[in-house]
Amino acid sequence: MAEQVRWVTKAEAVREMNISVSTLDRMIRRGEVEVRREGRRVYVRMHGPEYVSDDELLRRALVGEDKLRRRLWELDGRASELERERDEARESESASRQGYDEMEEAYRKERAAHEKTKEAVIASRVIALVLLALLIGGVLLFWFVLR
């Protein structure tokens, strides 16, 4: 089975090995640990899978918890903002709905008045036609009888 090797920064190596930076530097000078340099950066070769010290685990957990708290705070703020927008939309919809209801009621009243007027016009036309028929009948009667 292949040996697991990974390259970590000096700071990570110090935390994992639970030693000081000066001790790691002495180990590097003595050749006890293998290093690789990329510009000013120094990487230390670590063998095996990543074994993290309790302090490092605690530090990572606290960092993660802090990130989660910030994210929760952001999401809580966003939720409050969305609730405000929803409430404003409801108020706006309510005001619009009230205006619409008033217009609809006015329209119904106007339609009812129009229907009554239409019925009155039809009744007056019927009366006018009956009177016209009586007038024509009277004229014809006068014309044929009295002549």
C-alpha positions in Angstrom: 0.0 0.0 0.0 1.4 3.4 -0.9 2.4 5.6 2.0 0.3 8.7 2.3 2.3 11.9 2.1 1.1 15.5 2.2 2.7 18.9 2.2 1.6 21.4 4.7 2.7 24.9 5.7 5.0 25.4 8.7 2.1 26.7 10.7 0.0 23.7 10.1 2.9 21.4 10.8 3.5 23.2 14.1 -0.1 22.7 15.1 -0.3 19.1 14.1 3.0 18.1 15.7 2.1 20.2 18.8 5.6 21.8 18.9 6.9 25.4 18.7 8.1 27.1 15.5 11.6 27.3 16.8 11.6 23.5 17.5 10.4 22.9 13.9 13.1 25.2 12.6 15.7 23.2 14.5 14.3 20.0 13.1 14.5 21.4 9.6 18.1 22.5 10.1 19.1 19.1 11.3 17.3 17.5 8.4 14.8 15.6 10.6 11.9 16.7 8.4 11.8 17.2 4.7 10.9 20.6 3.3 10.1 22.1 0.0 10.3 25.8 -0.8 8.2 27.8 -3.2 9.4 31.4 -3.2 9.2 32.5 0.4 6.8 29.8 1.4 8.1 26.7 3.1 6.2 23.4 3.1 6.8 20.5 5.4 6.4 16.9 4.4 4.0 15.1 6.7 3.5 11.3 6.6 0.3 9.5 7.0 -3.3 10.8 7.0 -4.1 14.0 8.6 -4.2 13.7 12.3 -5.3 16.9 13.9 -4.5 17.8 17.5 -7.3 18.6 19.9 -6.4 22.2 19.9 -6.6 22.3 16.1 -9.9 20.5 16.1 -11.2 23.0 18.7 -9.9 25.9 16.6 -11.5 24.6 13.4 -14.8 23.9 15.3 -14.8 27.5 16.7 -14.0 28.9 13.2 -16.9 26.8 11.8 -19.2 27.9 14.5 -18.3 31.5 13.9 -19.0 31.1 10.2 -22.3 29.5 11.0 -23.3 32.2 13.4 -22.5 34.9 10.8 -24.5 33.0 8.1 -27.4 32.6 10.5 -27.3 36.3 11.3 -27.3 37.1 7.5 -30.2 34.7 6.9 -32.1 36.1 9.8 -31.6 39.6 8.4 -32.7 38.4 5.0 -35.8 36.7 6.5 -36.7 39.9 8.3 -36.3 41.8 5.1 -38.5 39.3 3.2 -41.2 39.5 6.0 -41.2 43.3 5.7 -41.6 43.1 1.9 -44.4 40.5 2.3 -46.2 42.8 4.8 -45.8 45.8 2.5 -47.1 43.7 -0.4 -50.1 42.6 1.6 -50.9 46.2 2.6 -50.5 47.4 -1.0 -52.7 44.5 -2.2 -55.3 45.3 0.5 -55.4 49.0 -0.5 -55.6 48.0 -4.2 -58.3 45.5 -3.4 -60.3 48.1 -1.5 -60.2 50.5 -4.4 -61.2 47.6 -6.8 -64.1 46.6 -4.6 -65.3 50.3 -4.5 -65.1 50.5 -8.3 -66.8 47.2 -8.7 -69.7 48.3 -6.4 -70.0 51.6 -8.3 -70.1 49.5 -11.5 -72.9 47.3 -10.2 -75.0 50.3 -9.2 -74.4 51.9 -12.6 -75.4 48.6 -14.3 -78.6 48.4 -12.2 -79.5 52.0 -13.0 -78.8 51.4 -16.7 -81.1 48.3 -16.6 -83.9 50.4 -15.0 -83.4 53.1 -17.6 -83.4 50.5 -20.4 -86.7 49.0 -19.1 -88.2 52.5 -18.8 -87.2 53.3 -22.4 -88.7 50.0 -23.6 -91.9 50.7 -21.7 -92.1 54.3 -23.1 -91.6 52.9 -26.6 -94.4 50.4 -26.2 -96.7 53.1 -24.8 -95.7 55.4 -27.7 -96.4 52.7 -30.3 -99.8 51.9 -28.6 -100.6 55.7 -28.7 -99.5 55.9 -32.3 -101.6 52.9 -33.2 -104.6 54.5 -31.5 -104.0 57.8 -33.2 -103.7 56.1 -36.6 -106.8 54.1 -35.9 -108.7 57.2 -34.8 -107.5 59.1 -37.9 -108.5 56.2 -40.2 -111.8 55.9 -38.4 -112.4 59.6 -38.7 -111.4 59.5 -42.4 -113.7 56.6 -43.3 -116.6 57.3 -41.0 -117.0 61.0 -41.3 -116.3 61.4 -44.9 
